[in-house]
Amino acid sequence: MNDDLIWHVRAFIYQHFVETARPPTVDETATQFGLTREQATTIYAELGQRHAIFLEPGTHHIRMANPFSAIPTTFRVHAHGKAYWANCAWDSFGIPAALHTDAMIEATCAENQQPITLRVENGQVTCGAEHIHFLVPFRRWYDDLIFT
């Protein structure tokens, strides 16, 4: 498979997330690039192998294109008039960084289930005394990306 095409598909996936707050389906990607469903599926699998996206296990449905999540999480990011799901606390800051915009982040504390609201304004996080704790070291995140 052509590397340029693979990376163009990845860019399309991200642009689709930005515009719609959801990933494109294999069929939408195939249509966008004039590919067969099988060709688009092969590209999704290749992007998954390269850790450029994360597919729902056993499928060709995009679950993550970091920092964006295709499924609801406890991290909701409001930016550009849209609401995006982030995969984790780290990614909730990654969305406004990727979009180069201010944002409001709604999260839930893992320890006590209390709501947390953070704001990113002019590239700075404004918040109270909240802390982020990573249970898994970065080098182990891909051991079980869904848990991480």
C-alpha positions, 0 to 999 in steps of 0.5 A: 500500500502506498505510504502517501495514501496511508498518511492522507487517510490518517489526515482525513480521519483527523479532519473528520474528527475535528469537523464532526466530533466522530471518526469516519467509517471505513465506507466514508473513507473509501468514498473520500479516496475512491477506494474499495471497502477492502482497500480502506479496511487494509489502510485502517489496519495498517494505521492501527499497526503503526499506532497512528489510530486505535481500532476497536478490538476485532473490528475496523471501527476507529476507537481512538485517534489520539487525542480524540475518542470515538466513544463516550468517556469521563472527559468531554472537551468543548471547543469550536462549538463542538463537544469532543470525547477525550480518551483520558485526562492527558488527551483532554488537554491534547484536544485544545492543543491540537485545535489551537483553541480555548476549551472547557473540559468536563471531567469526573474525578476517578477517586470520588466521582465528583465533577471537575471543570477545567478551562484552557485559555490562551494555551494555559490551564486554569483550574483549582488544586486538581492533579492528574495521576497516571496509573500506568507509566507511559512506556506501558500504555500500549500494553492495554490502551483501553485500560490506560 
